[in-house]
Amino acid sequence: MNDFSIAGTQSSPAIRGDWAQGLLAMQGDSYPENSYELFHQVFTWIEAYLADAGRPLHLELRLLYLNTSSIKAMMDIFDLLEAAHLAGKAVSVSWLYDQRNERVVELAEEFKEDCTFPFDVVSHD
Amino acid sequence: MEPLDLFGMRESYNRQQIMLCFNGPISRSLIEEIGNALRNYLSSENAPASSAMDVFAVYIEMTQNIRHYTRQKDWTDPEAGATVVVARDEQGRYVVSAGNLIESADGERLQAAVQALAGLDKTELKARYKEQLRKPRDEQASSGAGLGLIDIARKASEPLEATLREVDASRSFISLRAVI
């Protein structure tokens, strides 16, 4: 219904929102100078989905390096999911990483500390 | 004009194990391109994935902080330049340094912030980081380089160093150095 996709660049992730599947996928590095502009669209889509879809939402992340402004934007997204979860909505995150990159695991685990909804940090090989 | 001694510069860079250096006005695309070159160097040196990522992260935070600061001040290109060096020290550790012009009062504040972080261990830095992450955006902007600075300190293996050198009555040059 209300799908969207943003092509990835060197400094920004590829993002895809699939309304029918209840899936939001993000992949790649994220270090744009102004991450607010990029993440605002994602935030708005998730907000609309949680308000209107009436179905579970799953985030599938294959993010690698995030600069601090992207980290802040991701935290806002996870806060939104946490609020939905506390309101009884089904939300979940899986963060897939390459075993060779331990920094990605540390980053994902640090986000996970502040979330009570299902949040899996899984190696993709 | 004094003739350029490129050979002398090369010898000096080699002696100081400088992998990459840049001096001049810095744009968004230049930050990305130099960052790309840096990643390629690190991968050709077979740097472990985690140190390569830390070096890249510190480089990005330092240069983007400079961009944010100089754009906020609306400075012209020559004033808004950055001096960036990535080198290795005697023990083979990566050292990322970046410098820029700064209003002296801001420079003193930044230096004090760096000194305040120097006394914190990794657990305290993490707590400080999470606290800063939860602050509203406008509050972060006014405090200047808060989150980025803590992030750099967390990735460094030694306390950060900030040195300030006076340039004229109102401005100074600040250099920030992080050993990964």
Interface residues (C-beta under 8 A of the other chain):
Chain A: Q10 S11 Y31 E33 Y36 Y65 N67 T68 S69 I71 K72 M75 R100 N101 E102 R103 E110 D114
Chain B: R28 I31 E32 N36 A49 S50 M53 D54 F56 A57 I60 E61 Q64 R67 H68 K126 K130 L133 R134 R137 Q140 L147 G148 D151
